[in-house]
Amino acid sequence: MWATEEFGLALHHDTTSTGYTVPELVEPGLRRNPRRAHLLVSTVLGKHLPTDPATVLAAGHRLGQLVAETLGPDVADAVVLGFAETATGLGHCVADTIGAACYLHSTRRHVPGADVFAGFEEGHSHATSHLLQPTSPELFANPAPLVLVDDEISTGATALDAIRAVHRQQTRAHYVVASLVDMRSDEHRLLTATAATELGARIDHVSLAGGHTEIPDGLTARVTALPDPELNPFSPQRGEARFVSLLWPGHVPDGGRHGVLHCDVAGFDAAVEAAADALAGVRDATRPAIVIGHEELMYLPLRLANALASRGTPTRFQTTTRSPAYVLDVPGYPLRRGFTFAAPEYIASDLEPEAPRFLYNAQWTGAGSRPELILVIDSPADTDRLRAPGGVLDVLTAAGEDVLVAVVPSTDPLTLRESRAGRPREENK
């Protein structure tokens, strides 16, 4: 690995109960962030690396099985919380696997009409604030076991901050923190035990593999001193951008931003199949595809990617991100190509100053022929900024990529709330 050879940044494997190992699950990357200069690039998440959707789903389902084993007979009552933005899809996989009563992911999008149930901070992240916006407090304000899902646990601090925030709203006896990898030190594990005693609750951790990160002295300064990365590659032949609108029922949540109930699962599955049929009908079936989700919108694009693969299209999956990472086209480094662009759905806010967005790699050398990029966005991101110079379509087509933009109507929290209010209480389970 280039980051290990050049900087001494190494990811070590310690334990597994699943057969997965840390080096199989994450690769060392870099980012010029004064809070944390290293980045664990997941090979099974579908964020930075285009990944077989079946691989992403399998990892999430295996993690869900660990959660179910830990919860035992209480699993059917569990509420699952996925962390934005990287774990919104992973959390949904876990919730589906265990048949959770409710799945919710935190969000950094301020949605009109959505009430904020709680919030917490993520200290090392580029975008630190998390909001919880269920359609009603009752979905989350209950004593059921809470499962918190993140892609990786480095210190456990974010999970503990989230547990404290929701515990202030509703006390619980049992929390489970689930992650693809757990890289906590003994000191960090002691902090978790101390927090459990403080709250009077049980806090368990489960992961596909556990290990530790070897961070050399001076890494932040050395990474900061690197030359600016070369982003937004240019091709003499500009690619083509096309659009397709996908139907989505207003009473079915498009993801976990406002909560997905167990009774929503069948409707979600049916809506995915209908959307996949529509998508397959407008694209070139002879070309492979890389399905690209939009930041927190991970699970729906993941399921669309898997549906295309099941229909015979060679498919990979990944998403855009708010997180800047260091890009360098050298063998053994996972971030070989990068794009930066204006946020398409940006709305001026004193709480959230404008920041660029990013996409990494978005290429598939073993596909046999040049893949079509299928960018899946929700309607708030379908703006003039999406099409403007410096927007994501501009930078991708300038690199010679053909992009099919699939627009899904975003879930309106007021419509969803009214739909749920009209159901018998027993159906909202």
Salt bridges, closest charged atoms under 4 A:
ASP14 OD2 - HIS212 ND1 3.11
GLU85 OE2 - LYS47 NZ 3.10
ASP115 OD2 - ARG417 NH2 3.89
GLU122 OE1 - ARG108 NH2 2.92
GLU122 OE2 - HIS124 NE2 3.55
GLU122 OE1 - HIS130 NE2 2.83
GLU152 OE2 - ARG36 NH2 2.83
ASP182 OD2 - ARG184 NH2 2.94
ASP182 OD2 - ARG189 NH1 3.90
GLU198 OE1 - ARG164 NH2 3.27
ASP204 OD2 - HIS174 NE2 2.73
ASP204 OD2 - ARG202 NE 2.61
GLU214 OE1 - HIS12 NE2 2.69
ASP228 OD1 - ARG32 NH2 2.63
ASP264 OD2 - ARG420 NH2 2.84
ASP264 OD1 - ARG423 NH2 3.30
ASP269 OD1 - ARG303 NH2 3.01
GLU273 OE1 - ARG311 NH2 2.94
ASP277 OD1 - ARG311 NH2 2.66
GLU295 OE1 - ARG322 NE 2.97
GLU295 OE2 - ARG357 NE 2.60
GLU296 OE1 - ARG257 NH2 2.83
ASP329 OD1 - ARG336 NE 2.71
GLU345 OE2 - ARG109 NH2 3.77
GLU345 OE2 - HIS294 NE2 3.20
GLU352 OE2 - ARG322 NH1 2.38
GLU354 OE2 - ARG385 NH2 2.24
GLU372 OE2 - ARG242 NH2 2.91
GLU372 OE1 - ARG283 NE 3.09
ASP378 OD2 - ARG109 NH1 2.80
ASP378 OD2 - ARG257 NH1 3.96
ASP382 OD1 - ARG387 NH2 2.67
ASP394 OD1 - ARG238 NH2 3.38
GLU401 OE2 - ARG337 NH2 3.05
ASP402 OD2 - ARG287 NH1 2.91
ASP402 OD2 - ARG370 NH2 3.29
